[in-house]
């Protein structure tokens, strides 16, 4: 049978090979048809500029003397990052180092470990994807192709450090050493004075490693570090990870069958996790002292901090994530003392939104005298900042319960100000200041920004300056250096990013009725009042991600879809973040029923407010959890959804990772019904609407297994579907691949929703 007919008769495309032929045949056909589409140039620009973000300063840091800003930046259409310095006095920049200078014409290469780490970080740029600055600001540390280089800012002399295959390198606080995890799975310390390296841990095997975070810490806890320097540079806290009981998954690249598959330790829901311990290790190596906590009852090491004039602190969680303890560690003995304990009958969210002087810092934030610390908690129903005594006792609330905290930014002890991100409108993120005295609990905080959009800041400890990044709904984007004393703009960092040629038509609104949902509506540019338009629901609908935000660049793809003759809608229903504890936790034990009801209810409410929405022609499109939702929506509610684009979906939750899945559904051994009702294959026999399944073969987050499980269930039930297999992982960053994929999606929606046969 012709591959082109296989989409209507998938029973003939039973094997994976047949499915691939059908999928790629359609991709070629769709590409040929769309080659003459005048809107293609719009999306090509969008893809090549990464939504007009390439060319922006990345990871800027103010030097300790307050005279310069160090940052990374690419060209407007080249994702390779180079290293730059900006002089605040002269307002001039200079190029410090480029990858080409180090590679000498060779191609950048990444180990499997580094590729996996970047996938966890959602890092798709190339070149110097990060840099470290020594405490005195005189030297910079970069990684390229697994090798380490130290750059002296004074004369730009570059020293290559010994070894290769390094992961997560970082200066010691005194700037004399660099620590990094090695290819031998041990933690190494490199002495810069002699340029020599030594492993300070020992005993690593194929299943035992030192100095790197385990999979679920990187993917679900936003903890990418596996070691921490002491403030005096004499000691390190080092993670030991035992993966011996963790299930192994092998991922092969079908384009290169001559290459061996890549091995991943992946803990599925209900299966053993890695066993994590912490060791206190002298900088020169030696016998480690283990940190003492019950890692059987509290196996998740969520946060680790070690600040000056304060003890090392760890936050640990039980497996159900209903209880967590903040522990202070005795750095001499490894003994721990409980500072505070929190419980939640549903689950405890981790605060992964802290900034401070480094973007990876998490609460607690200790005051300089070590007598108290700032803590963030959701215990009163919404996120708040608290001040607690060094022994853990609550002293006072800093932000009010109705504020809408989005993250703790910094503490200025000189002025007694606590800087935070948040605000009462969950679609925006503003900068605010609250007094450390706690006088603002009645609502007397001081807003520092007000323009509609997303605002963030990063303070430097030694200079009275901070960096403020503004990303507004009107398309404005900039990073500025601000005086902490008088809020004066000292400089604006130079950006090479191309300007958005035309803003999307998106309007932000809220649905009428209870509950009321945040919504975004994007109309075609040639919109005609009084005309009915088919609808695309661009969806995520799951925990941890809010889709309706005042950020123009986020709606550029929606606009491209709308310009094909649609109204594109986004809705944030219950279960999504930043609307309070009860709003989020109502989905406990069931991923789909409330989420599906809310999205449908939101669509119906919007249609009453905006009669141009034609609810007889609605398609749904999503990726990851959104792909899961899309499949469920079209299968379970064919009366509402006429077709679904199902991108990289989780189909069977017992095959997704422990920390994420068990937080919401519990352990499958204890809550089998939660897994059954949340499983797409439970309903596969009910499918009656067109489904386009898209997935990357080498996805190591949501494995290709999931889409094959749905394809198999549909096939066995005699249900048609289309499959577009991709060469790649969970992220789609290649501009051409992204463009071709979007063409294929629009061809499918045009055929099944806009102009159904």
ZAMI-336740 format. One record per residue (C-alpha): residue in one letter; x, y, z. Coordinates in steps of 0.02 Angstrom, whole numbers, padded with zeros to 5 digits, always signed. Layout:
N
AXYZ...
This chain:
757
X+00000+00000+00000X+00059+00176-00039X+00131+00267+00115X+00017+00413+00074X-00136+00302+00099X-00069+00238+00264X-00139+00388+00359X-00315+00329+00316X-00276+00144+00339X-00150+00136+00483X-00184-00049+00504X-00070-00076+00353X+00066+00026+00439X+00082-00093+00586X+00269-00091+00601X+00372+00057+00658X+00456+00059+00489X+00289+00081+00402X+00238+00218+00523X+00400+00311+00489X+00375+00301+00302X+00199+00370+00319X+00253+00510+00436X+00401+00566+00331X+00302+00552+00169X+00176+00674+00239X+00313+00789+00300X+00386+00797+00125X+00215+00827+00049X+00170+00961+00174X+00338+01045+00147X+00316+01049-00040X+00143+01127-00024X+00199+01255+00103X+00355+01308+00009X+00253+01443-00079X+00164+01501+00078X+00206+01685+00103X+00191+01664+00291X+00338+01544+00289X+00464+01686+00296X+00381+01744+00458X+00406+01576+00542X+00580+01553+00471X+00631+01718+00551X+00547+01663+00712X+00642+01498+00715X+00811+01567+00663X+00807+01704+00795X+00735+01591+00932X+00583+01705+00947X+00696+01857+00930X+00800+01814+01084X+00967+01773+01002X+01086+01918+01022X+01030+01965+01196X+01156+01972+01339X+01151+01806+01431X+01195+01774+01615X+01262+01951+01649X+01363+01975+01809X+01426+02137+01885X+01608+02129+01937X+01643+02148+02124X+01719+02321+02100X+01561+02381+02014X+01654+02440+01859X+01610+02309+01729X+01478+02184+01678X+01529+02014+01609X+01405+01925+01497X+01381+01800+01357X+01303+01842+01190X+01273+01765+01020X+01241+01840+00850X+01058+01873+00805X+01044+01712+00705X+01186+01605+00770X+01164+01516+00938X+01350+01512+00978X+01386+01613+01136X+01543+01718+01157X+01613+01805+01311X+01603+01995+01329X+01644+02134+01452X+01552+02300+01466X+01638+02451+01543X+01512+02552+01645X+01619+02710+01642X+01650+02718+01454X+01490+02626+01403X+01593+02518+01287X+01604+02331+01267X+01749+02220+01220X+01753+02041+01161X+01850+01935+01285X+01848+01761+01208X+01762+01663+01070X+01741+01475+01048X+01829+01487+00880X+01987+01549+00965X+01995+01391+01069X+01933+01265+00942X+02049+01319+00803X+01929+01267+00667X+01872+01106+00750X+01690+01069+00791X+01624+01081+00969X+01595+00908+01042X+01490+00857+01192X+01495+00699+01295X+01335+00601+01324X+01338+00662+01504X+01350+00844+01452X+01213+00823+01322X+01099+00750+01454X+01142+00889+01576X+01099+01022+01446X+00936+00934+01408X+00892+00946+01593X+00936+01132+01590X+00837+01158+01428X+00999+01229+01360X+01006+01225+01170X+01135+01361+01138X+01315+01321+01094X+01488+01388+01133X+01513+01456+01310X+01344+01413+01384X+01400+01470+01557X+01546+01555+01642X+01610+01572+01819X+01689+01729+01892X+01817+01720+02031X+01767+01807+02193X+01884+01953+02158X+01825+01964+01978X+01999+01949+01903X+01975+01782+01816X+01838+01693+01718X+01811+01507+01696X+01731+01432+01540X+01702+01258+01472X+01710+01205+01290X+01706+01028+01221X+01732+00962+01396X+01892+01062+01427X+01916+01201+01554X+01994+01371+01521X+02037+01513+01640X+02038+01688+01566X+02132+01830+01651X+02032+01989+01623X+02184+02102+01637X+02277+02037+01484X+02156+01906+01415X+02285+01769+01441X+02200+01599+01427X+02261+01447+01524X+02195+01274+01481X+02171+01169+01637X+02221+00985+01637X+02100+00846+01592X+01941+00837+01489X+01762+00780+01504X+01728+00901+01647X+01553+00938+01711X+01496+01086+01818X+01663+01172+01853X+01668+01308+01987X+01798+01419+02069X+01832+01403+02253X+01777+01560+02348X+01960+01613+02367X+01990+01591+02180X+02139+01475+02201X+02057+01313+02147X+01927+01245+02027X+01819+01095+02068X+01733+00991+01933X+01655+00820+01911X+01762+00711+01800X+01730+00580+01668X+01788+00452+01796X+01632+00497+01899X+01739+00570+02039X+01751+00750+02100X+01917+00833+02061X+02001+00990+02126X+02123+01082+02012X+02253+01193+02096X+02273+01345+01984X+02445+01392+02050X+02521+01228+01990X+02390+01181+01860X+02375+01006+01934X+02220+00902+01965X+02177+00774+02097X+02022+00671+02132X+01962+00707+02309X+01835+00564+02308X+01860+00381+02270X+01765+00221+02242X+01660+00271+02091X+01592+00131+01984X+01470+00113+01842X+01328+00140+01964X+01413+00249+02097X+01464+00429+02063X+01525+00582+02158X+01494+00765+02125X+01343+00764+02009X+01157+00775+02041X+01045+00627+02002X+00916+00632+01862X+00762+00683+01962X+00858+00820+02053X+00907+00897+01885X+00742+00868+01795X+00615+00899+01934X+00698+00990+02081X+00797+01119+01980X+00951+01061+02075X+01090+01041+01949X+01235+01043+02072X+01313+00893+02154X+01443+00981+02262X+01462+01143+02362X+01617+01239+02418X+01634+01296+02598X+01647+01487+02615X+01829+01470+02672X+01875+01358+02522X+01943+01221+02635X+01804+01094+02621X+01671+01033+02502X+01501+00953+02523X+01495+00814+02393X+01346+00712+02336X+01368+00525+02321X+01241+00444+02205X+01208+00257+02206X+01109+00208+02051X+01128+00021+02075X+00942-00006+02107X+00880+00117+01975X+00807+00049+01814X+00914+00071+01659X+00848+00135+01495X+00940+00126+01331X+00911+00256+01197X+00972+00220+01021X+00985+00343+00877X+00898+00255+00731X+00987+00368+00608X+01152+00294+00668X+01122+00108+00701X+01309+00082+00701X+01322+00178+00865X+01292+00096+01033X+01138+00153+01130X+01158+00281+01269X+01127+00221+01447X+01016+00318+01567X+00970+00284+01747X+00785+00326+01747X+00675+00297+01901X+00497+00265+01845X+00353+00299+01963X+00346+00164+02095X+00522+00099+02061X+00682+00128+02163X+00763+00299+02161X+00948+00333+02170X+01015+00327+02348X+01088+00498+02386X+01211+00539+02525X+01315+00694+02564X+01497+00689+02613X+01606+00822+02692X+01774+00809+02603X+01933+00911+02633X+01993+01008+02482X+02150+00901+02474X+02050+00741+02488X+02051+00617+02630X+01927+00518+02731X+01752+00589+02706X+01627+00623+02845X+01447+00583+02797X+01306+00703+02835X+01186+00618+02953X+01001+00616+02908X+00876+00477+02880X+00889+00461+02692X+00773+00313+02696X+00628+00412+02768X+00683+00571+02676X+00768+00513+02516X+00755+00673+02416X+00895+00799+02437X+00804+00952+02370X+00912+01104+02414X+01087+01131+02482X+01160+01299+02535X+01323+01347+02620X+01337+01533+02653X+01463+01637+02747X+01439+01647+02937X+01308+01510+02928X+01304+01321+02937X+01279+01216+02782X+01091+01185+02764X+00998+01048+02674X+00814+01028+02633X+00757+00848+02624X+00588+00774+02576X+00499+00610+02603X+00458+00509+02448X+00275+00561+02448X+00333+00744+02457X+00208+00778+02596X+00342+00816+02727X+00507+00908+02721X+00640+00958+02847X+00766+01098+02841X+00924+01038+02928X+01079+01132+02985X+01237+01029+02962X+01385+01028+03080X+01529+01044+02956X+01652+00963+03077X+01552+00806+03120X+01414+00790+02991X+01281+00792+03127X+01119+00884+03086X+00996+00988+03185X+00816+01020+03131X+00776+01202+03095X+00599+01182+03034X+00478+01052+02968X+00333+01074+02847X+00192+00957+02797X+00052+00960+02669X-00083+00829+02647X-00072+00843+02457X+00109+00890+02419X+00245+01018+02455X+00308+01125+02313X+00493+01169+02309X+00538+01352+02293X+00647+01352+02138X+00629+01538+02106X+00765+01609+02216X+00896+01724+02143X+01012+01809+02266X+01189+01842+02209X+01188+01682+02104X+01043+01616+02004X+01057+01443+02081X+01041+01498+02262X+00887+01434+02354X+00816+01472+02526X+00869+01486+02664X+00952+01657+02639X+01056+01693+02794X+01083+01868+02859X+01265+01924+02874X+01274+01900+03062X+01212+01720+03050X+01079+01755+03182X+00928+01735+03068X+00877+01685+02893X+00744+01718+02763X+00632+01572+02718X+00495+01551+02587X+00341+01449+02626X+00170+01405+02555X+00103+01349+02724X-00031+01485+02736X-00104+01450+02565X+00008+01559+02454X+00195+01588+02445X+00269+01708+02573X+00439+01765+02638X+00471+01741+02824X+00611+01792+02941X+00665+01652+03057X+00787+01641+03201X+00947+01543+03174X+00868+01400+03270X+00716+01401+03155X+00586+01493+03260X+00471+01607+03161X+00507+01790+03197X+00387+01873+03075X+00309+01870+02903X+00392+01985+02777X+00267+01978+02633X+00078+01971+02656X-00018+01814+02615X-00116+01899+02475X+00036+01973+02386X+00070+01840+02254X+00254+01803+02286X+00349+01733+02137X+00523+01726+02212X+00645+01802+02334X+00774+01909+02244X+00891+01985+02374X+00911+02065+02544X+00990+02237+02565X+01035+02239+02750X+01101+02418+02737X+00928+02484+02698X+00830+02344+02779X+00743+02301+02616X+00692+02130+02553X+00675+02125+02363X+00553+02003+02286X+00464+01962+02123X+00276+01948+02114X+00116+02048+02123X-00072+02026+02128X-00091+01993+01941X-00027+01817+01907X-00002+01860+01723X+00134+01985+01766X+00292+01980+01872X+00342+02144+01953X+00485+02191+02068X+00439+02243+02246X+00527+02295+02404X+00466+02248+02579X+00543+02303+02744X+00638+02172+02841X+00549+02238+02995X+00390+02156+02931X+00287+02316+02935X+00220+02277+02762X+00112+02130+02816X-00038+02247+02801X+00007+02275+02618X+00130+02418+02627X+00259+02349+02509X+00342+02464+02383X+00322+02422+02197X+00484+02452+02100X+00412+02416+01927X+00239+02434+01853X+00247+02412+01664X+00147+02263+01604X+00264+02116+01581X+00399+02013+01666X+00530+02096+01775X+00678+02014+01861X+00835+02072+01950X+01003+02008+02012X+01101+02098+02147X+01288+02097+02173X+01350+02079+02350X+01496+02200+02347X+01437+02346+02239X+01285+02456+02262X+01220+02401+02092X+01099+02274+02025X+01045+02207+01856X+00864+02228+01806X+00790+02137+01656X+00628+02199+01580X+00523+02097+01458X+00361+02189+01422X+00199+02144+01336X+00232+02283+01210X+00387+02191+01149X+00514+02296+01245X+00662+02199+01312X+00818+02265+01400X+00942+02228+01538X+00997+02380+01637X+01124+02414+01774X+01034+02506+01914X+01102+02602+02063X+01037+02524+02224X+01048+02693+02311X+00940+02802+02199X+00867+02682+02067X+00963+02776+01932X+00994+02684+01768X+01184+02673+01755X+01190+02582+01588X+01093+02474+01468X+01184+02319+01409X+01206+02311+01220X+01093+02187+01132X+01108+02127+00953X+00938+02042+00952X+00825+02085+00807X+00668+02180+00853X+00501+02095+00836X+00443+02163+00668X+00261+02162+00721X+00179+02125+00887X+00052+01984+00899X-00131+02032+00910X-00145+01940+01075X-00262+02009+01207X-00255+01951+01387X-00420+01929+01474X-00513+01829+01605X-00666+01722+01582X-00830+01767+01665X-00905+01655+01798X-00832+01548+01936X-00699+01490+01930X-00627+01627+01820X-00478+01581+01712X-00336+01686+01642X-00349+01679+01453X-00257+01739+01298X-00344+01765+01131X-00242+01788+00970X-00338+01837+00813X-00280+01835+00632X-00211+02000+00571X-00348+02010+00439X-00482+01978+00570X-00658+02028+00517X-00787+02071+00649X-00945+01969+00634X-00856+01820+00553X-00842+01651+00637X-00667+01576+00653X-00610+01401+00695X-00515+01388+00859X-00349+01312+00908X-00328+01281+01094X-00140+01298+01124X-00126+01203+01285X-00018+01143+01428X-00147+01132+01568X-00032+01045+01690X+00065+01081+01850X+00219+01194+01857X+00181+01294+01699X+00076+01450+01674X+00040+01487+01490X-00052+01653+01499X+00084+01780+01535X+00111+01961+01483X+00257+01921+01369X+00241+01965+01184X+00371+01842+01118X+00278+01697+01194X+00133+01723+01074X+00227+01738+00909X+00193+01557+00860X+00010+01580+00910X+00003+01727+00789X+00076+01624+00647X-00057+01492+00677X-00195+01623+00690X-00144+01699+00525X-00193+01536+00441X-00373+01580+00480X-00395+01536+00664X-00420+01612+00834X-00289+01538+00950X-00337+01524+01133X-00238+01488+01291X-00317+01455+01461X-00244+01424+01634X-00363+01314+01730X-00351+01237+01902X-00194+01137+01933X-00083+01271+01857X+00030+01375+01972X+00022+01549+02050X-00161+01551+02101X-00137+01480+02276X-00125+01312+02360X-00307+01258+02342X-00314+01306+02157X-00160+01203+02118X-00190+01051+02228X-00368+01013+02174X-00297+00894+02042X-00219+00777+02171X-00243+00597+02113X-00314+00639+01941X-00217+00729+01804X-00359+00748+01679X-00539+00767+01738X-00531+00941+01816X-00404+01003+01690X-00514+00947+01545X-00672+01019+01623X-00587+01186+01652X-00518+01202+01476X-00689+01163+01401X-00777+01277+01524X-00654+01415+01485X-00682+01395+01297X-00869+01403+01319X-00856+01557+01430X-00742+01644+01305X-00862+01605+01163X-01000+01697+01256X-00884+01847+01275X-00814+01832+01099X-00945+01761+00978X-00817+01754+00837X-00754+01590+00914X-00831+01446+00816X-00843+01306+00943X-00902+01184+00809X-00724+01186+00742X-00598+01170+00884X-00427+01090+00873X-00308+01064+01018X-00118+01066+01012X+00010+01038+01149X+00183+00973+01193X+00240+00864+01339X+00101+00877+01470X+00009+00979+01339X+00027+00834+01218X-00045+00718+01350X-00191+00837+01374X-00221+00853+01186X-00235+00665+01166X-00355+00652+01313X-00459+00799+01252X-00490+00732+01077X-00520+00553+01135X-00633+00591+01283X-00725+00744+01218X-00748+00724+01030X-00904+00832+01047X-00789+00980+01081X-00622+00942+00996X-00615+00895+00813X-00430+00850+00804X-00275+00849+00913X-00089+00878+00890X-00008+00765+01019X+00173+00819+01046X+00295+00714+01151X+00155+00657+01268X+00163+00561+01430X+00040+00420+01396X+00065+00299+01541X+00114+00389+01701X+00192+00235+01779X+00325+00259+01645X+00366+00439+01695X+00488+00487+01832X+00460+00467+02018X+00478+00643+02088X+00357+00725+01967X+00227+00589+01948X+00214+00531+02129X+00195+00711+02189X+00025+00719+02104X-00034+00539+02087X+00051+00452+02233X+00142+00287+02216X+00061+00169+02090X+00069+00027+02215X-00042+00128+02333X-00147+00227+02209X-00176+00116+02057X-00342+00200+02015X-00256+00370+02000X-00141+00297+01869X-00282+00208+01777X-00394+00362+01758X-00244+00468+01707X-00183+00343+01576X-00222+00388+01395X-00228+00205+01340X-00373+00178+01461X-00481+00274+01336X-00395+00232+01171X-00540+00125+01109X-00653+00279+01118X-00548+00378+00993X-00647+00450+00848X-00556+00610+00801X-00397+00634+00698X-00237+00626+00800X-00064+00682+00745X+00068+00603+00858X+00239+00687+00859X+00390+00627+00958X+00579+00629+00955X+00662+00458+00943X+00800+00503+01068X+00692+00594+01196X+00765+00550+01368X+00634+00645+01467X+00471+00580+01393X+00532+00423+01305X+00471+00378+01130X+00396+00227+01216X+00247+00335+01266X+00193+00379+01090X+00219+00199+01035X+00107+00141+01177X-00032+00254+01117X-00003+00206+00935X-00012+00023+00982X-00171+00045+01085X-00255+00141+00944X-00201+00011+00816X-00267-00133+00919X-00432-00041+00942X-00445-00013+00753X-00426+00175+00768X-00336+00282+00638X-00198+00403+00682X-00050+00491+00603X+00129+00482+00665X+00270+00606+00637X+00430+00534+00713X+00569+00660+00740X+00757+00643+00747X+00794+00726+00913X+00753+00745+01096X+00617+00831+01199X+00677+01002+01141X+00655+01060+00962X+00783+01197+00931X+00850+01172+00755X+00767+01311+00653X+00734+01207+00498X+00665+01060+00597X+00556+01176+00700X+00489+01260+00543X+00452+01096+00453X+00367+01027+00607X+00255+01180+00620X+00212+01168+00436X+00159+00989+00462X+00052+01038+00611X-00037+01173+00513X-00067+01058+00365X-00148+00935+00485X-00257+01066+00572X-00309+01147+00408X-00367+00978+00344X-00455+00919+00501X-00517+01077+00586X-00521+01228+00472X-00579+01137+00314X-00638+00965+00372X-00680+00839+00238
